[in-house]
């Protein structure tokens, strides 16, 4: 029986590894540059390096969890095959009509991105399911044969989406079409909306299914390569892919429903952040995950990660359960430049992993946020721990900004990091202030390779007073994969006023619960690793006539919980509405729109056996670090591995570890708590 669990998170710049031994809690971390041309190359090379480093035999790996950016990158770059669409006659242009929302409300010249399916590849079929699931126009075999014949000349179409009106109520027509297409074209990838997203709102359902079809060939090939390679290295390992909803799924499901992985990596970070903060007894946090290309932020309340059922990624709408994350193009590799107005801009373009920031000495020559940190002394060469830093190249790159602005190198670098911090703070406002939450009541949790360098700057902008720096900030997404559980989500649209007979809602819960139970039973019964199997029932409610609904969780247990009385359900909805919109109407009618069940198989987790050094904190070196008020200041540098529980350091200070660097400005003090997390607090006065 394997004793190791390994999590691998692929980022734009680095691929991170975290391995934990279940029997002892021993944790081993590793990091290596990503390989954007083929992410699996960095995974396999890094896995071999990790095995050598920790002396882990392949047969000792019980579980391999992977957070992937393949789907995200494919959408951002529109890198995918020719995709086709079969839809009900008359709905061919629905993808382009969309919701008629302009990408930039004040810019009349900006167009929405073109749909992923060209018009000539959108095929119409005569059939019609009605609003009660009845067949208004029956689907004939002749119509199916005509579609097969029409598709024949389209030899460049590798994937096909089948999206029919009201198929979420009656999928029979979609299933017949899919079966015929798969039989006629065995190599064709076919996605049907009643499987990908069986909810009402036709545009969101069509868009999500088309995105799934667009991603399926590329992600499927990647999953096949990865699975084959991992099985050779770790033949007994169960391979799990992290999904946007916050749990793991099988590699088969990831290949079938790649759209579920669109936010795979960032979602793992939020899960890992909630677990790390819980070890310090902190339940309300705002995550600040700063990587090489982007920054991801999320709101976590009472230890629970917020979720959303609607996301726009690269201008494409996806309606599926996802961890509620807001992303901006601001990271260590973000490129600084002067805009057409002559003002300094930072991002969203990034130097990425190849060639990377100029200071990495790998061919990059553009000024980046990382180069600015080098100029300010925040990233001295001796602290790079395996990633050599060339300060001369960084200074040369920043000169591109300082010279035309007639500023010193330090002022230009300070401007770059300040703008980056402002962009990050704006992202936090989107998940807090814009949703009725005051960020000052939360702890800012920084992670990612650059999180510790910018956390205090972001906290200053938002008037936040406390920052949590986890044990391994640069590897937290990979650590989140280790503590993640298997998860599957089920949904059905079932509109019913709350004051009516709720029998159809109870029947829907029972039907979904049966599907969830079958899935849970199919996951095996390894008592050594499985703690529990649970079903969480969620109802989407809204005021009658309202356009969007709010999820109300009604219970979690081994089996689906029964419906509560109507009045407590109303009150729960009123509380949700008050929190989301600042008001509620106790007299207005309420209706149920969707019934959801989240099935979870919880794995056994071993607490990290973190190293616990002893003795008084002693600086390893002193570096000259630039601060806005004082200029360069001699600043003590500490090795985090030497900080014991209870250690307390007043700023200015720099704390280094192999995966990140944490800056403690003069107005802050940092200490190490019992969980070996660092807590940074603003000095009073």
C-alpha positions in Angstrom: 0.0 0.0 0.0 1.5 3.4 -1.0 2.2 5.8 1.7 2.9 9.1 -0.2 0.5 11.6 -1.7 2.0 14.1 -4.2 0.4 17.3 -5.5 1.7 19.0 -8.6 0.6 22.5 -9.7 1.6 23.9 -13.0 2.0 27.6 -13.2 2.9 30.0 -15.9 6.5 30.3 -14.6 7.1 27.4 -12.2 5.8 23.9 -11.6 5.4 23.2 -7.9 5.5 19.9 -6.1 4.4 18.9 -2.6 4.8 15.4 -1.2 3.5 14.2 2.1 3.9 10.8 3.8 0.6 9.8 5.3 2.1 7.6 8.1 4.4 10.3 9.5 3.3 13.7 8.1 6.8 14.2 6.6 6.6 16.9 3.9 8.9 17.4 1.0 8.7 20.4 -1.4 10.2 20.9 -4.8 10.1 23.5 -7.6 11.3 23.7 -11.2 10.7 25.9 -14.2 7.6 25.2 -16.3 7.7 24.0 -19.8 4.9 25.9 -21.6 5.3 23.9 -24.9 4.4 20.7 -23.0 3.5 21.0 -19.3 3.9 17.2 -18.7 7.6 17.6 -19.4 8.2 19.7 -16.3 5.9 17.4 -14.3 7.8 14.2 -15.2 11.2 15.8 -14.8 10.2 17.3 -11.5 8.7 14.1 -10.2 11.9 12.2 -10.9 13.9 15.0 -9.1 11.4 14.9 -6.1 11.7 11.1 -5.9 15.5 11.3 -5.8 15.3 14.1 -3.2 13.0 12.3 -0.8 13.9 8.7 -1.8 10.3 7.9 -2.7 9.9 4.7 -4.7 7.3 4.7 -7.4 5.2 1.9 -5.8 5.0 4.0 -2.6 3.0 6.8 -4.3 -0.7 6.2 -3.4 -2.2 9.3 -4.9 -1.1 11.9 -7.5 -3.1 15.1 -7.6 -2.6 17.6 -10.5 -3.7 21.2 -10.9 -3.5 22.1 -14.6 -3.6 25.2 -16.7 -3.9 23.4 -20.1 -7.6 24.3 -20.4 -7.1 27.9 -19.2 -4.2 28.5 -21.6 -6.1 27.0 -24.5 -9.0 29.4 -24.0 -6.7 32.4 -23.5 -4.8 31.6 -26.7 -7.8 30.2 -28.6 -5.6 27.2 -29.1 -7.8 24.4 -30.1 -9.2 22.4 -33.0 -12.0 23.3 -35.4 -15.2 22.8 -33.5 -18.7 22.2 -34.8 -22.2 22.7 -33.4 -25.5 20.9 -33.9 -28.5 22.8 -32.7 -32.2 23.1 -33.0 -33.2 24.8 -36.3 -33.4 28.6 -35.8 -30.8 28.8 -33.1 -27.7 28.7 -35.2 -26.6 32.3 -34.2 -27.3 32.0 -30.5 -23.6 31.9 -29.7 -23.0 35.3 -31.4 -26.2 36.9 -30.0 -25.2 36.0 -26.5 -26.4 38.4 -23.8 -25.6 41.5 -25.8 -23.2 42.7 -23.1 -20.3 44.8 -24.5 -16.8 43.8 -23.3 -16.0 47.5 -22.5 -19.2 49.5 -21.8 -17.7 52.9 -22.7 -15.7 51.7 -25.7 -17.9 51.4 -28.8 -15.0 50.1 -30.9 -14.3 47.0 -28.8 -16.0 43.8 -30.1 -16.9 40.7 -28.2 -14.5 37.8 -29.1 -15.7 35.8 -32.0 -17.4 32.5 -31.0 -15.3 29.3 -30.9 -17.5 27.8 -33.7 -17.4 29.4 -37.1 -20.9 30.0 -38.6 -20.3 27.5 -41.5 -19.7 24.8 -38.9 -23.0 25.4 -37.0 -25.5 22.8 -38.3 -29.3 23.0 -37.7 -31.6 20.1 -37.2 -35.4 19.9 -37.2 -36.6 18.9 -33.8 -38.1 20.6 -30.8 -38.5 19.8 -27.1 -41.0 22.0 -25.3 -40.8 23.8 -22.0 -42.3 20.9 -20.1 -39.9 18.3 -21.7 -42.5 17.2 -24.3 -41.5 16.5 -27.9 -43.2 19.2 -30.0 -41.3 18.2 -33.2 -40.1 14.6 -33.1 -36.5 13.9 -34.2 -36.4 11.6 -37.2 -33.7 9.3 -38.4 -33.7 11.1 -41.7 -32.8 14.4 -39.9 -29.9 12.6 -38.2 -28.7 11.1 -41.4 -28.8 14.5 -43.0 -26.6 15.9 -40.3 -24.1 13.1 -40.6 -23.9 13.7 -44.4 -23.5 17.4 -43.9 -20.7 16.9 -41.4 -18.9 14.5 -43.8 -17.1 17.2 -46.0 -16.0 19.1 -42.8 -12.9 17.0 -42.5 -11.1 19.6 -40.3 -13.7 19.4 -37.5 -12.3 17.4 -34.6 -14.9 18.1 -32.0 -18.6 18.7 -32.0 -21.1 20.2 -29.5 -24.7 19.1 -29.5 -27.0 21.8 -27.9 -30.7 21.5 -28.4 -33.4 23.7 -26.9 -34.9 22.4 -23.6 -32.6 19.3 -23.7 -32.0 19.8 -20.0 -35.6 18.7 -19.4 -35.5 15.9 -21.9 -32.1 14.8 -23.3 -33.5 12.0 -25.6 -32.9 13.9 -28.8 -29.4 14.9 -27.9 -28.5 11.4 -26.9 -29.8 9.9 -30.2 -27.8 12.5 -32.2 -24.6 11.9 -30.1 -24.9 8.1 -30.5 -25.3 8.3 -34.2 -22.4 10.8 -34.6 -20.1 8.7 -32.5 -21.0 5.6 -34.5 -20.4 7.4 -37.9 -17.3 9.2 -36.8 -15.5 7.2 -34.0 -12.6 9.7 -33.8 -14.9 12.7 -33.4 -15.1 14.2 -29.9 -18.8 14.8 -29.0 -20.1 16.9 -26.1 -23.8 17.2 -25.4 -25.3 20.0 -23.3 -27.5 17.7 -21.2 -24.3 16.0 -19.8 -22.0 19.0 -19.7 -24.5 21.6 -18.2 -28.1 20.4 -17.7 -29.5 23.8 -16.6 -31.9 26.3 -18.1 -30.6 29.5 -19.8 -29.8 28.5 -23.3 -26.9 30.8 -24.0 -24.9 29.8 -20.9 -25.6 26.1 -21.6 -24.6 26.4 -25.3 -21.5 28.4 -24.4 -20.3 26.0 -21.7 -20.9 23.0 -23.9 -19.1 24.5 -26.9 -16.1 25.4 -24.7 -16.1 21.8 -23.5 -16.0 20.6 -27.1 -13.3 23.1 -28.0 -11.1 21.9 -25.2 -11.7 18.2 -25.4 -9.2 17.1 -28.1 -6.3 19.2 -26.6 -7.0 18.3 -23.0 -7.8 14.7 -23.8 -4.4 14.2 -25.6 -2.6 15.9 -22.7 -4.4 13.7 -20.1 -3.6 10.6 -22.1 0.1 11.5 -22.3 0.2 12.4 -18.6 -1.6 9.3 -17.4 0.6 7.0 -19.5 3.8 8.6 -18.2 2.6 8.7 -14.5 1.6 5.0 -14.6 5.1 4.1 -15.7 6.6 6.1 -12.8 4.0 5.4 -10.1 2.0 2.3 -11.2 -0.1 2.1 -8.1 -1.0 5.8 -7.8 -4.6 7.0 -8.2 -4.4 10.0 -10.5 -6.7 12.9 -9.7 -7.2 16.2 -11.6 -8.2 19.3 -9.7 -11.4 20.9 -10.9 -12.6 24.5 -10.7 -15.3 23.6 -8.1 -12.6 22.8 -5.5 -12.2 19.0 -5.5 -10.5 16.2 -7.4 -12.0 14.2 -10.3 -10.7 11.2 -12.2 -8.6 11.7 -15.3 -11.3 10.1 -17.3 -13.8 12.8 -16.2 -11.3 15.5 -16.9 -10.9 14.2 -20.4 -14.7 14.0 -20.8 -15.4 17.4 -19.2 -12.3 19.5 -19.6 -14.3 22.7 -19.1 -14.4 21.8 -15.4 -10.6 22.4 -15.2 -10.7 26.0 -16.5 -9.7 27.3 -13.0 -7.9 24.2 -11.8 -4.7 25.8 -10.4 -6.1 28.9 -8.7 -8.9 26.9 -7.1 -6.3 24.5 -5.5 -4.6 27.6 -3.9 -7.8 28.7 -2.3 -8.4 25.2 -0.8 -4.8 25.1 0.5 -5.1 28.5 1.9 -8.3 27.6 3.9 -6.5 24.6 5.3 -3.3 26.5 6.3 -5.3 29.3 7.9 -7.3 26.8 9.8 -4.2 25.5 11.4 -3.7 29.0 12.9 -7.3 29.3 14.0 -8.1 31.9 11.4 -11.3 31.4 9.5 -11.9 34.7 7.7 -9.2 35.4 5.1 -8.6 37.0 1.7 -6.2 35.1 -0.4 -3.5 36.9 -2.4 -1.9 34.4 -4.7 0.8 36.2 -6.7 2.5 34.1 -9.4 4.7 34.9 -12.3 1.9 35.8 -14.7 -1.2 36.7 -12.7 -2.6 37.3 -9.2 -5.6 35.4 -7.9 -7.7 36.5 -5.0 -10.6 34.8 -3.2 -12.7 35.4 -0.1 -12.9 32.7 2.5 -15.4 33.0 5.4 -15.5 30.7 8.4 -13.0 28.4 6.7 -15.3 27.9 3.7 -14.2 28.9 0.2 -16.7 30.9 -1.7 -18.2 29.5 -4.9 -19.9 30.8 -8.0 -21.9 29.2 -10.8 -21.1 31.7 -13.5 -17.7 32.8 -14.8 -16.3 34.6 -17.8 -12.8 33.4 -18.9 -11.1 35.2 -21.8 -14.5 36.6 -22.8 -16.2 33.2 -22.9 -19.1 32.4 -20.5 -18.9 29.3 -18.4 -21.8 28.3 -16.1 -20.5 25.6 -13.8 -19.7 25.5 -10.0 -16.3 27.2 -9.5 -14.3 28.5 -6.6 -15.1 32.3 -6.6 -11.7 33.6 -7.7 -10.9 37.0 -9.3 -7.8 37.2 -11.4 -5.8 40.2 -12.7 -2.7 40.2 -15.0 -0.2 41.3 -12.3 2.6 39.0 -11.2 6.3 38.8 -10.9 6.8 38.5 -14.7 4.3 41.3 -15.6 6.0 43.7 -18.0 6.1 47.4 -17.3 5.7 49.8 -20.2 4.7 53.3 -21.1 1.2 53.6 -22.6 0.1 55.8 -25.5 -0.7 58.5 -22.9 2.9 58.4 -21.6 1.9 57.0 -18.3 3.5 53.9 -16.6 1.5 50.6 -17.0 2.2 47.2 -15.5 0.8 44.1 -17.2 -1.2 42.2 -18.3 1.6 41.1 -20.7 4.1 38.8 -18.9 7.6 37.5 -19.6 6.3 34.1 -18.3 8.7 31.2 -17.9 10.3 31.7 -21.3 12.3 34.0 -21.5 11.3 35.2 -18.0 12.3 38.5 -16.3 15.6 40.1 -17.3 17.1 39.3 -13.9 16.8 35.5 -14.6 19.4 35.8 -17.3 17.5 33.6 -19.6 17.2 35.9 -22.5 14.5 38.2 -21.2 15.1 42.0 -21.6 11.8 43.6 -20.7 11.4 45.4 -17.4 9.2 43.3 -15.1 7.9 43.5 -11.5 10.7 41.0 -10.5 13.3 43.3 -12.0 11.9 46.2 -10.0 12.2 44.2 -6.8 15.8 43.4 -7.6 16.6 47.1 -8.1 14.9 47.9 -4.7 17.0 45.2 -3.0 14.1 43.0 -2.2 15.6 40.1 -4.3 19.4 40.1 -3.7 21.3 37.5 -5.7 22.6 35.6 -2.7 19.0 34.8 -1.6 17.8 33.3 -4.8 18.4 29.7 -3.6 18.9 28.0 -6.9 17.5 30.7 -9.2 20.4 33.0 -10.0 19.6 36.7 -10.1 21.5 39.1 -12.2 21.1 42.6 -10.8 22.9 44.3 -13.7 20.4 42.9 -16.2 17.6 44.0 -14.0 18.9 47.6 -13.8 19.4 47.7 -17.5 15.8 46.6 -18.0 14.4 49.2 -15.6 16.3 51.9 -17.3 13.8 51.5 -20.2 11.3 53.0 -17.8 13.3 55.4 -15.7 15.0 57.2 -18.7 11.9 58.5 -20.5 10.2 59.4 -17.2 13.4 61.2 -16.0 13.3 59.2 -12.7 16.0 57.4 -10.7 16.1 53.7 -11.1 14.7 53.3 -7.6 11.8 55.6 -8.1 10.9 53.9 -11.4 11.1 50.5 -9.7 9.0 51.8 -6.8 6.4 53.0 -9.3 6.3 49.6 -11.0 5.7 47.7 -7.7 3.2 50.3 -6.5 1.1 50.0 -9.7 1.2 46.2 -9.5 0.0 46.5 -5.8 -2.8 48.8 -6.9 -3.9 46.3 -9.5 -3.9 43.5 -6.9 -5.9 45.7 -4.4 -8.4 46.4 -7.1 -9.0 42.6 -7.5 -9.5 42.3 -3.8 -12.1 45.1 -3.8 -14.0 43.1 -6.5 -14.5 40.1 -4.1 -15.0 42.2 -0.9 -16.2 45.8 -1.1 -18.2 45.2 -4.3 -20.0 42.3 -2.6 -20.7 44.1 0.7 -17.6 42.8 2.6 -15.2 45.1 4.5 -11.6 43.8 3.8 -10.4 45.4 7.1 -12.2 42.6 9.0 -10.2 39.9 7.3 -6.7 38.6 7.4 -4.7 38.9 4.1 -3.1 35.5 3.3 -0.3 35.9 0.8 1.2 33.0 -1.1 2.6 32.2 -4.5 6.2 32.9 -5.5 5.8 36.7 -5.1 3.1 36.9 -2.5 5.3 37.8 0.5 7.0 40.6 -1.4 3.9 42.6 -2.1 1.5 41.7 0.7 2.3 44.7 2.9 1.9 47.1 0.0 -1.5 45.6 -0.8 -2.6 45.6 2.9 -1.6 49.3 3.2 -3.8 50.3 0.2 -6.8 48.4 1.8 -6.1 49.5 5.4 -5.8 45.8 6.5 -3.8 45.2 9.7 -2.9 41.5 9.6 -1.2 39.3 7.1 -0.7 35.5 7.3 2.3 33.9 5.5 1.9 30.1 5.4 4.7 27.6 5.9 5.4 27.2 2.2 3.8 30.1 0.3 5.3 29.4 -3.1 4.0 25.8 -3.0 0.6 26.3 -1.4 -1.4 25.5 -4.6 0.4 22.1 -4.7 -0.3 21.7 -0.9 -3.9 22.4 -1.6 -4.0 19.5 -4.0 -2.8 17.2 -1.2 -5.7 18.1 1.1 -8.3 18.1 -1.6 -11.1 15.5 -1.7 -12.8 13.7 -4.6 -15.9 15.7 -5.6 -18.7 15.4 -8.1 -21.5 17.9 -8.7 -25.1 17.1 -9.9 -27.8 19.6 -10.9 -31.2 19.7 -12.3 -33.5 22.6 -13.2 -36.8 22.3 -11.3 -38.6 25.6 -11.0 -41.3 25.7 -8.3 -42.7 28.6 -6.1 -41.6 28.0 -2.5 -45.2 28.2 -1.3 -46.5 25.5 -3.7 -46.3 21.8 -3.3 -42.6 20.9 -3.1 -43.1 17.2 -4.1 -41.2 17.7 -7.4 -38.3 19.3 -5.5 -38.2 16.3 -3.1 -38.3 13.9 -6.1 -35.4 15.9 -7.8 -33.3 15.6 -4.6 -34.0 11.9 -4.4 -33.1 11.4 -8.1 -29.8 13.3 -7.8 -29.0 11.7 -4.5 -29.3 8.3 -6.2 -26.8 9.4 -8.9 -24.4 10.7 -6.2 -24.7 7.5 -4.2 -23.8 5.4 -7.3 -20.8 7.7 -7.9 -19.6 7.4 -4.3 -20.0 3.6 -4.3 -17.9 3.4 -7.5 -14.9 5.2 -6.0 -13.8 2.1 -4.0 -13.8 1.2 -0.4 -10.2 1.7 0.8 -10.8 2.4 4.5 -7.2 3.2 5.0 -7.6 6.4 3.0 -11.3 7.3 3.1 -12.7 9.1 6.1 -16.2 9.9 4.9 -18.6 10.0 2.0 -21.1 13.0 2.1 -23.8 14.6 0.1 -24.5 18.3 0.3 -27.9 19.5 -0.9 -28.1 23.1 -2.3 -31.1 24.9 -3.6 -30.9 27.9 -6.0 -33.6 30.4 -4.9 -34.7 33.8 -6.2 -37.6 36.2 -5.9 -40.2 35.4 -8.6 -39.3 37.6 -11.5 -35.7 38.1 -10.5 -33.1 37.3 -13.1 -30.5 35.5 -11.0 -30.6 33.1 -8.1 -28.7 32.6 -4.9 -27.5 29.2 -3.6 -28.8 28.1 -0.2 -27.1 25.1 1.4 -29.7 23.1 3.4 -27.6 20.3 4.8 -24.7 17.8 4.5 -24.7 14.2 5.5 -23.9 10.6 4.5 -27.1 10.7 2.5 -29.0 13.6 1.1 -30.9 15.5 3.8 -34.6 16.1 3.5 -36.2 19.4 2.7 -36.6 21.8 5.7 -39.9 23.5 6.4 -40.7 26.4 4.1 -40.3 29.2 6.6 -36.7 28.3 7.7 -35.8 28.0 4.0 -37.2 31.4 3.3 -35.3 32.9 6.1 -32.1 31.3 4.9 -32.7 32.9 1.5 -33.4 36.3 3.0 -30.1 36.1 4.8 -28.3 35.3 1.6 -30.1 38.1 -0.2 -29.3 40.6 2.5 -25.6 39.6 2.4 -25.4 39.8 -1.4 -27.5 42.9 -2.0 -28.0 44.7 1.3 -31.8 44.2 1.5 -34.6 41.7 1.3 -38.3 41.7 0.9 -40.1 39.3 3.4 -43.4 39.6 1.5 -42.3 38.9 -2.1 -42.7 35.5 -3.5 -39.7 33.1 -3.7 -39.1 30.3 -6.1 -36.7 27.3 -6.3 -34.9 27.2 -9.7 -32.2 24.5 -9.5 -31.5 21.6 -7.2 -27.9 20.7 -6.7 -26.0 17.9 -4.8 -22.3 18.0 -4.2 -20.9 14.5 -3.5 -17.6 14.4 -1.6 -15.4 11.5 -0.7 -13.0 12.8 2.0 -9.5 11.4 2.2 -7.5 10.8 5.3 -5.1 13.7 5.9 -1.9 13.6 7.9 -1.0 16.9 9.6 2.3 18.3 8.4 5.3 17.4 10.6 6.8 20.8 10.2 10.4 21.4 11.3 10.6 23.3 14.6 13.9 25.1 15.1 14.8 26.5 18.5 16.8 29.4 19.7 16.7 33.1 19.1 16.3 34.5 15.6 19.6 35.7 14.2 20.0 37.5 10.9 22.0 35.7 8.3 23.0 38.8 6.5 22.3 42.5 6.0 21.1 44.0 2.7 20.5 47.5 1.5 16.7 47.7 0.8 15.0 50.8 -0.6 11.9 52.2 1.0 9.9 55.2 -0.2 10.3 57.3 3.0 13.9 56.6 3.7 15.7 55.4 0.6 18.1 52.6 1.1 18.2 51.1 4.7 20.5 48.4 6.1 18.0 45.6 6.6 18.6 42.3 8.4 17.9 39.1 6.4 16.6 36.0 8.2 16.4 32.4 7.0 12.9 31.2 7.8 14.1 27.7 8.5 15.9 29.2 11.5 12.8 30.9 13.0 11.4 29.1 16.1 7.9 29.2 17.3 7.3 32.5 19.1 10.1 34.3 17.2 9.2 38.0 16.8 10.9 40.4 14.4 10.2 44.1 13.9 10.6 45.6 10.4 12.4 46.4 8.3 13.4 42.8 7.7 13.6 40.3 4.8 12.8 36.7 5.4 13.9 34.2 2.8 13.0 30.5 2.1 13.5 28.3 -0.9 10.1 29.1 -2.5 9.6 32.8 -1.7 10.8 36.0 0.0 8.8 38.0 2.6 9.3 41.7 3.0 8.6 43.2 6.5 8.4 47.0 6.1 9.4 49.3 8.9 5.8 49.7 10.1 5.2 46.0 10.5 6.1 43.2 13.0 6.2 39.5 12.1 6.0 36.5 14.5 5.8 32.7 14.2 2.8 30.9 15.6 2.3 27.4 16.9 1.4 26.2 13.4 4.7 27.5 12.1 2.8 30.1 10.0 4.1 33.7 10.2 1.7 36.4 11.3 2.6 40.0 10.2 0.8 42.8 12.0 0.9 46.6 11.5 2.4 48.4 14.4 0.0 50.6 16.4 0.4 54.3 16.2 
